[in-house]
Amino acid sequence: MRIYTYRPPRIRRAEFVNVKHHKKHLNRVLGILFFLVIVFSVFKYFERPELLSGFVEDSASSKKTVGVSNILQSEINDKQKEIAVNNLSPFLKVSPTIWKLSFNQPQQAIGGGPGLLKEVFETKSGISVNFATGEVYFNYNSDKRLPMASTTKIMTAMVALDLASLDEQFIVEEAATKVEPTVVGLRVGEKLTTKELLEGGLLTSGNDAVGVLAQGIGEKYGGNQDLFVAAMNEKAKLLGLKNTHFTNPQGYDDLEHYSTAEDLVAISHYALTNYPAIAKIVDLKEDFIQANASHHSFNLPNWNMLIDTYPGADGVKIGNTGEAGHTTVASATRGGQRIISVVLGADGILKRDMAASELLNVGFQHVGIAPFMMTEDILRNRIKDWY
């Protein structure tokens, strides 16, 4: 049996009004909450990095996106880097007179013309230059911007010697041991001198060795490897190079990492003229670094195959990446005359060094010295020294 409680009409009306009032407030609160949820969702949606238009390339040249905060931080870092590089500029060695190329010579090989340069024309770029005078004896696409692989390390070595002494020690961090080959096999925690790291970088093209140098020197001046690379670009600017730009100290492929045969000749000439330590290292057939309390031993063959095969060869640096192909800066001195050549974009090491030999021969012919008939068999026998 239901029991009904009598409530006067006035009370029932008041209760009805109160219910409507509370529902009205509740709807307002729910509406505000719904609006906040929508705003938050929209904010998170547009905050996602993939919806932004800023892109950067990683070391493998794959594209990644960056968020707004990262872009702002990058701008701050760029300003800090610019200030730091300006502070480093006085330490970057630049001679008062800059050596320049002269294109006044006839562009052909004496006594044969382009027919003697078959291997050169199978590459992307090449040049033959008198080291003393800058006279260009032959050039082929020599002003074309191209990836240059580990010939980069010539500039790396100069900047390292500008900013650190030969006996200064740097600690191997874990990141340096995880770089792509070629490596000399550094171990975490080892300490090596600038000289030892340069030998590893210039002879055996150790990407780990130059990584330790770049990071260590960058930290020394309050930055990291990026600061070191910025110093490399500043050095290129001070040397008057218009077609060279670096994004890393090793020579890894990157759209913004490039040079030309002409610029590489200028870089190499400056390095060999003003840095005796570099000139001495690149002239070695091989080197061996004894183990000590700071590190284990290192066997360092010079992978420039023209050393000990082409008469008078005394440098400079080879390279190889997927985009750059096989590259080299080659130098030789015969009869008191020195010739320097550059080859970019060869299909293999034999083609690279045959082309470099052809360009050296062109130069020596112009100064009255007989060419040396390099063969692939000579080069193959040189390769056996490494195995």
C-alpha positions as CSV (number, residue, x, y, z in Angstrom):
1,M,0.0,0.0,0.0
2,R,1.5,3.3,-1.1
3,I,1.5,6.2,1.4
4,Y,1.2,9.6,-0.2
5,T,2.4,12.7,1.6
6,Y,0.4,15.8,1.0
7,R,2.5,18.7,-0.2
8,P,0.9,22.1,-0.8
9,P,1.1,23.4,-4.4
10,R,3.4,26.3,-3.4
11,I,6.1,23.8,-2.2
12,R,5.7,21.6,-5.3
13,R,6.2,24.7,-7.6
14,A,9.3,25.7,-5.6
15,E,10.8,22.3,-5.9
16,F,10.2,22.4,-9.7
17,V,11.9,25.7,-10.1
18,N,14.9,24.6,-8.0
19,V,15.3,21.5,-10.2
20,K,15.2,23.6,-13.4
21,H,17.7,26.0,-11.8
22,H,20.1,23.2,-10.9
23,K,19.8,21.6,-14.3
24,K,20.6,25.0,-16.0
25,H,23.8,25.3,-13.9
26,L,24.7,21.7,-14.6
27,N,24.3,22.2,-18.3
28,R,26.6,25.3,-18.2
29,V,29.3,23.4,-16.4
30,L,29.1,20.5,-18.8
31,G,29.2,23.0,-21.7
32,I,32.3,24.6,-20.3
33,L,34.0,21.2,-19.8
34,F,33.1,20.1,-23.3
35,F,34.5,23.3,-24.7
36,L,37.8,22.8,-22.7
37,V,38.0,19.3,-24.0
38,I,37.6,20.5,-27.6
39,V,40.2,23.2,-27.1
40,F,42.7,20.8,-25.5
41,S,42.2,18.3,-28.3
42,V,42.7,20.9,-31.0
43,F,45.9,22.1,-29.3
44,K,47.3,18.6,-29.0
45,Y,46.4,17.9,-32.6
46,F,48.3,20.9,-33.9
47,E,51.1,20.4,-31.5
48,R,52.1,17.1,-33.2
49,P,55.4,17.4,-34.9
50,E,54.3,15.7,-38.1
51,L,51.9,18.6,-38.7
52,L,54.6,21.2,-38.8
53,S,56.5,22.3,-41.8
54,G,60.0,22.3,-40.4
55,F,62.2,19.5,-41.5
56,V,65.7,18.4,-40.8
57,E,67.9,15.6,-42.2
58,D,69.6,13.0,-40.0
59,S,73.0,11.4,-40.7
60,A,71.3,8.8,-42.9
61,S,69.7,11.6,-45.0
62,S,66.2,10.5,-43.9
63,K,63.7,13.3,-43.2
64,K,62.5,13.9,-39.6
65,T,60.2,16.6,-38.2
66,V,60.7,18.9,-35.3
67,G,58.2,20.5,-33.0
68,V,57.7,24.2,-32.3
69,S,59.7,24.1,-29.1
70,N,62.6,22.4,-31.0
71,I,62.5,25.0,-33.7
72,L,62.7,27.8,-31.2
73,Q,65.5,26.0,-29.3
74,S,67.3,25.6,-32.6
75,E,67.1,29.3,-33.3
76,I,68.6,30.0,-29.9
77,N,71.3,27.5,-30.4
78,D,72.1,29.0,-33.8
79,K,72.6,32.4,-32.2
80,Q,74.7,30.9,-29.4
81,K,76.7,29.0,-32.0
82,E,77.3,32.2,-34.1
83,I,78.6,34.0,-31.0
84,A,80.8,31.0,-30.2
85,V,82.2,30.8,-33.7
86,N,83.0,34.5,-33.7
87,N,84.9,33.9,-30.5
88,L,86.8,31.1,-32.2
89,S,87.6,33.0,-35.4
90,P,90.8,34.6,-34.1
91,F,92.2,31.0,-33.5
92,L,91.6,29.9,-37.0
93,K,94.8,30.3,-38.9
94,V,94.7,32.2,-42.2
95,S,97.7,33.4,-44.1
96,P,97.8,37.0,-45.4
97,T,98.1,35.9,-49.0
98,I,95.7,33.3,-50.3
99,W,96.9,31.0,-53.1
100,K,94.7,31.1,-56.2
101,L,94.2,29.0,-59.2
102,S,95.2,30.3,-62.7
103,F,93.4,29.0,-65.8
104,N,95.9,30.4,-68.3
105,Q,97.3,27.1,-69.5
106,P,96.0,25.2,-72.5
107,Q,93.4,22.6,-71.3
108,Q,94.9,19.4,-72.8
109,A,97.5,16.8,-72.1
110,I,100.7,17.5,-74.1
111,G,101.2,15.2,-77.1
112,G,97.8,13.5,-76.9
113,G,94.9,15.6,-75.8
114,P,91.8,14.1,-74.1
115,G,92.6,10.7,-75.4
116,L,95.1,10.3,-72.6
117,L,92.4,11.0,-70.0
118,K,90.0,8.2,-70.5
119,E,89.6,7.4,-66.8
120,V,89.2,11.1,-65.9
121,F,86.2,11.4,-68.2
122,E,84.5,8.5,-66.5
123,T,84.4,10.4,-63.2
124,K,82.2,13.4,-62.3
125,S,85.0,15.9,-61.8
126,G,88.8,16.3,-62.0
127,I,91.6,18.9,-62.0
128,S,95.4,19.0,-62.4
129,V,97.3,21.9,-60.9
130,N,100.9,23.1,-60.4
131,F,101.3,23.2,-56.6
132,A,103.7,26.1,-56.6
133,T,102.1,28.5,-59.2
134,G,98.4,27.5,-59.1
135,E,98.4,27.0,-62.9
136,V,95.6,24.7,-63.9
137,Y,96.8,22.2,-66.5
138,F,93.5,20.3,-67.0
139,N,90.0,20.6,-65.5
140,Y,86.8,18.7,-66.0
141,N,83.7,20.0,-64.2
142,S,86.1,21.3,-61.6
143,D,83.7,24.0,-60.4
144,K,80.7,21.6,-59.9
145,R,79.5,21.2,-56.4
146,L,79.6,17.5,-55.4
147,P,79.7,15.4,-52.2
148,M,83.4,14.8,-51.4
149,A,83.3,12.0,-48.8
150,S,86.4,11.7,-46.5
151,T,88.4,14.4,-48.3
152,T,86.5,16.4,-45.8
153,K,89.0,15.3,-43.2
154,I,91.7,17.6,-44.6
155,M,89.7,20.6,-43.3
156,T,88.8,18.7,-40.1
157,A,92.6,18.3,-39.5
158,M,93.4,21.9,-40.1
159,V,90.6,23.2,-37.7
160,A,91.7,20.6,-35.1
161,L,95.3,21.9,-35.2
162,D,94.0,25.5,-35.0
163,L,92.1,24.8,-31.8
164,A,94.2,22.1,-30.1
165,S,97.9,21.3,-29.6
166,L,99.3,18.0,-31.0
167,D,99.8,16.5,-27.5
168,E,96.4,17.5,-26.1
169,Q,94.4,14.4,-25.0
170,F,90.8,13.7,-25.7
171,I,88.6,11.0,-24.1
172,V,86.7,8.5,-26.3
173,E,83.0,8.7,-25.5
174,E,80.6,5.9,-26.4
175,A,78.9,7.8,-29.2
176,A,82.3,7.9,-31.1
177,T,82.5,4.1,-31.0
178,K,79.1,3.7,-32.7
179,V,79.8,5.7,-35.9
180,E,79.7,4.1,-39.4
181,P,82.9,2.6,-40.8
182,T,85.6,3.3,-41.6
183,V,86.9,3.1,-38.0
184,V,90.2,2.5,-36.3
185,G,88.6,0.7,-33.4
186,L,88.6,3.2,-30.5
187,R,87.3,2.0,-27.1
188,V,85.2,3.9,-24.6
189,G,87.3,5.7,-22.0
190,E,90.6,5.6,-23.9
191,K,92.6,8.8,-24.2
192,L,94.4,9.7,-27.4
193,T,96.3,12.8,-28.4
194,T,95.4,15.1,-31.2
195,K,98.3,13.7,-33.2
196,E,97.2,10.1,-32.7
197,L,93.6,10.9,-33.7
198,L,94.8,12.8,-36.8
199,E,96.8,9.8,-37.8
200,G,93.8,7.6,-37.5
201,G,91.6,10.0,-39.4
202,L,94.0,10.9,-42.2
203,L,95.7,7.6,-42.9
204,T,92.9,5.0,-42.2
205,S,90.1,7.5,-42.5
206,G,88.8,6.6,-39.1
207,N,85.4,8.3,-38.6
208,D,85.6,7.4,-34.9
209,A,88.9,9.2,-34.6
210,V,87.8,12.5,-36.1
211,G,84.5,12.2,-34.2
212,V,86.4,12.2,-30.9
213,L,88.4,15.2,-32.1
214,A,85.4,17.2,-33.2
215,Q,83.4,16.5,-30.0
216,G,86.3,17.0,-27.7
217,I,87.4,20.3,-29.2
218,G,83.8,21.5,-29.4
219,E,83.3,20.8,-25.7
220,K,86.6,22.5,-24.9
221,Y,85.2,25.7,-26.4
222,G,81.8,25.4,-24.7
223,G,79.9,23.5,-27.4
224,N,79.9,20.1,-29.1
225,Q,80.6,18.6,-32.5
226,D,78.2,21.2,-34.1
227,L,80.4,24.0,-32.9
228,F,83.5,22.3,-34.4
229,V,81.6,21.9,-37.8
230,A,80.7,25.6,-37.6
231,A,84.4,26.4,-37.2
232,M,85.1,24.3,-40.3
233,N,82.6,26.5,-42.3
234,E,84.1,29.6,-40.8
235,K,87.6,28.5,-41.9
236,A,86.3,27.8,-45.4
237,K,84.8,31.3,-45.4
238,L,88.1,32.8,-44.2
239,L,90.0,31.0,-47.0
240,G,87.6,32.5,-49.6
241,L,85.9,29.3,-50.6
242,K,82.6,29.9,-52.2
243,N,81.5,26.4,-53.1
244,T,82.2,24.4,-49.9
245,H,80.0,23.7,-47.0
246,F,80.3,21.1,-44.2
247,T,77.7,19.5,-42.0
248,N,79.9,16.9,-40.3
249,P,83.7,16.3,-39.8
250,Q,83.8,12.8,-41.3
251,G,82.4,13.4,-44.8
252,Y,79.1,11.6,-44.5
253,D,76.6,12.3,-47.3
254,D,74.3,15.2,-46.8
255,L,72.6,17.6,-49.2
256,E,74.4,20.5,-47.5
257,H,77.8,18.8,-47.4
258,Y,79.7,19.5,-50.6
259,S,82.7,21.0,-52.3
260,T,84.3,21.2,-55.7
261,A,87.6,20.0,-57.2
262,E,88.8,23.6,-57.3
263,D,88.0,24.2,-53.6
264,L,89.6,20.9,-52.5
265,V,92.8,21.8,-54.3
266,A,92.8,25.1,-52.4
267,I,92.1,23.4,-49.1
268,S,94.8,20.8,-49.6
269,H,97.4,23.4,-50.8
270,Y,96.7,25.4,-47.7
271,A,97.0,22.4,-45.4
272,L,100.2,21.1,-46.9
273,T,101.8,24.5,-46.9
274,N,100.8,25.7,-43.4
275,Y,100.5,22.5,-41.4
276,P,103.7,20.4,-41.3
277,A,102.0,17.8,-39.1
278,I,99.4,17.1,-41.8
279,A,102.0,17.0,-44.6
280,K,104.0,14.5,-42.6
281,I,101.1,12.2,-41.8
282,V,99.6,12.0,-45.3
283,D,103.1,11.1,-46.8
284,L,103.3,7.9,-44.6
285,K,102.7,4.5,-46.2
286,E,101.5,3.3,-42.8
287,D,101.9,4.0,-39.1
288,F,101.7,2.0,-35.9
289,I,100.7,3.6,-32.6
290,Q,102.1,1.7,-29.6
291,A,99.8,0.7,-26.7
292,N,100.3,2.7,-23.5
293,A,98.4,3.3,-20.2
294,S,95.8,5.4,-22.1
295,H,94.9,3.2,-25.0
296,H,95.6,0.0,-26.9
297,S,97.8,-0.2,-30.0
298,F,96.6,0.8,-33.5
299,N,97.8,-0.4,-36.9
300,L,97.1,2.4,-39.4
301,P,97.6,1.7,-43.1
302,N,97.4,4.6,-45.5
303,W,94.6,3.9,-47.9
304,N,95.9,6.3,-50.5
305,M,97.1,3.6,-53.0
306,L,99.3,6.1,-54.9
307,I,101.7,6.3,-51.9
308,D,104.5,3.9,-52.8
309,T,103.1,3.2,-56.3
310,Y,103.1,6.5,-58.2
311,P,106.7,8.0,-58.2
312,G,107.0,10.9,-55.7
313,A,103.4,10.5,-54.3
314,D,103.2,12.4,-51.0
315,G,99.5,12.7,-50.2
316,V,96.8,13.6,-49.6
317,K,93.4,11.9,-48.8
318,I,91.0,9.4,-50.3
319,G,87.2,9.0,-49.6
320,N,84.2,6.9,-50.4
321,T,80.4,7.2,-49.7
322,G,77.3,6.1,-51.5
323,E,76.5,9.5,-53.0
324,A,80.1,10.7,-53.4
325,G,81.5,7.6,-55.0
326,H,85.2,7.3,-54.8
327,T,87.1,10.5,-54.3
328,T,90.8,11.6,-53.8
329,V,93.2,14.5,-53.5
330,A,96.5,13.2,-54.9
331,S,99.9,15.0,-54.7
332,A,103.3,14.0,-56.1
333,T,106.7,15.7,-56.3
334,R,109.2,14.8,-59.1
335,G,112.2,16.6,-60.3
336,G,111.6,19.5,-57.9
337,Q,108.1,20.0,-59.3
338,R,104.9,19.3,-57.4
339,I,101.6,18.5,-59.0
340,I,98.3,18.1,-57.2
341,S,95.1,16.5,-58.6
342,V,91.6,15.9,-57.5
343,V,89.1,13.3,-58.6
344,L,85.4,13.2,-57.5
345,G,82.8,10.7,-58.3
346,A,84.7,7.7,-59.6
347,D,83.0,4.3,-59.8
348,G,85.7,2.4,-57.9
349,I,89.1,2.7,-56.2
350,L,91.0,1.5,-59.3
351,K,89.2,4.0,-61.6
352,R,89.7,6.7,-59.0
353,D,93.5,6.2,-58.7
354,M,94.0,5.6,-62.5
355,A,92.2,8.9,-63.1
356,A,94.3,10.7,-60.4
357,S,97.5,9.3,-62.0
358,E,96.4,10.6,-65.4
359,L,95.9,14.0,-64.0
360,L,99.3,14.0,-62.2
361,N,100.9,12.9,-65.5
362,V,99.2,15.8,-67.3
363,G,100.8,18.2,-64.8
364,F,104.2,16.7,-65.0
365,Q,104.1,16.7,-68.8
366,H,103.6,20.4,-68.7
367,V,106.8,20.9,-66.7
368,G,108.8,18.6,-68.9
369,I,108.7,15.4,-66.8
370,A,107.8,12.1,-68.5
371,P,104.5,10.5,-67.4
372,F,104.4,7.4,-65.3
373,M,102.4,4.6,-66.8
374,M,100.2,3.5,-64.0
375,T,98.4,0.1,-64.3
376,E,95.6,-1.5,-62.4
377,D,97.9,-4.4,-61.6
378,I,100.3,-2.1,-59.8
379,L,97.3,-0.8,-57.8
380,R,96.0,-4.3,-57.0
381,N,99.4,-5.3,-55.7
382,R,99.3,-2.2,-53.4
383,I,95.9,-3.4,-52.0
384,K,97.6,-6.7,-50.9
385,D,99.6,-4.7,-48.4
386,W,96.4,-4.3,-46.3
387,Y,95.6,-8.0,-46.1
